[in-house]
Amino acid sequence: MPELPEVEVICQGLRPHLVGRIVTAVHGSGKPLRHLVPLAVMEKMLGGGRVKAVSRRAKYLLIGFEDETLLIIHLGMTGNVGLFPHTAPVKVHDHVRWQLENGYELRLHDSRRFGGIWLLTAEQAAERETGFFAATGVEPFSLHCTPAHLMELAAKRNQPVKTFLMDGKAVAGIGNIYANEALFAAGIHPARAASTLKKRDWQQLLFLLRSILSQAICCGGSTISDFINASGGRGYFQMNFQVYGRKGQPCPQCGAAIEKIAITGRATYFCPLCQKE
């Protein structure tokens, strides 16, 4: 599943090409997504609308219009979006296409159709943090995401720290890959109870998490499964993985074999020596 860095890369790639463009029509494959606004409703609300901003919240892509209508896209497990000439052949899994006045189309490609599309009116968009995103945690780069804030949240939760990091109600957008990598960098065992981390642990973990996310964004995300960025290229942060997907390989710090366990049903990689419980 595309995580925060992958969605941010798509956001940055689309922004210079979408802002100022006008949606002239909306087309669909006729196949359902996990959540899909009816095409007729999308065309009525977006037709003739000019894109004002492209941003990200958690793992959602946000496209705002001049009338304050907000288009929200979630890529699900295998989704990606990109800009293509409207004459380019439509692929089997191009399920929604937003036609633009400049001869291009924004296309959502999703082979497993786990993605979702929502439309908020101006009134709903103005209240999105208490409405659509009411259950979404703080952004990891936000000024509100502090070691003290995370420590306070974790103190009330009896769960592994990796599970806590991946809980979107606590911290937005941190998926399995980057939770593994950040915990290794901080030397914290992924199964350790989140409530046992001290303030200095959260300070180090948050600093390293932000560093890893920033590096991943600069690298264009990670090529896991079907992620493709807005320009059609593939990310390469996976070349920098220290533990993720490296079961049995030597730890880059101490040489011990990387181990793999399941935590809350998710593959979890760690070094048994560098990340002791």
Secondary structure, DSSP 4 states (H G I P E B T S, - for coil): ---HHHHHHHHHHHHHHHTT-BEEEEEE-S---SB---HHHHHHHHTTPBEEEEEEETTEEEEEETTS-EEEEE-TTTEEEEEEETTSPPPTTEEEEEEETTSEEEEEEESS---EEEEE-HHHHHTTTTTTTTT--B-TTSTT--HHHHHHHHTT--SBHHHHHH-TTTBTT--HHHHHHHHHHHT--TTSBGGG--HHHHHHHHHHHHHHHHHHHHTT----TT---TTS----GGGG-SSTT-TTSBPTTT-PBPEEEEETTEEEEE-TTTS--
